[in-house]
Amino acid sequence: MSGARKREPDATGGSRPAAGRRAGDTAPAEAAATVRVVLPEHLRTLAGIGREIRLPVSPPVTLSAVLDAIEEAHPVLRGAIRDHDTLARRAFVRFFAVGLDLSHQPADTPLPAAVAAGSEPFVVVGAMAGG
């Protein structure tokens, strides 16, 4: 069927344009990366998911792109990892990848190649406080 748009199912059972494509696009988009994400127990419980999730992320694979993908796939997590309005990281949440603390990096920071390739996970940690 010529000119048909590729669509993929969304979380509600409907469909949306394939990742990296807008309705009406005809040129193929760069393939989405599959990023592995590890969330802390309290966020896994909230979202009803396992220890690790795999999410498609359109290039470039940045902090913001991965966080957007998490929130798109699991809307209940919106506001739990970053502020609803400012999109700033919550104070007691930290981000790690390949042993690096990325918590204070700008949102448009590209993630390490091993994370973008899916060989290493992007890790969200709930920081501990108190005495």
ZILINSUL-V688418 format. One line per field, one symbol per residue. burial: b if it has 9 or more other C-alpha atoms within 8 Angstrom, else e. Layout:
burial: ???
This chain:
burial: eeeebeeebeeeeeeebbebbeeeeeeeeeebbbbbbbbbeebbeebeeebbbebbbbbebbbbbbeebbbeebeebbeebbbeeeeebbeebbbbbbeebbbeeeeebebeebbbbbebbbbbbeeeeee
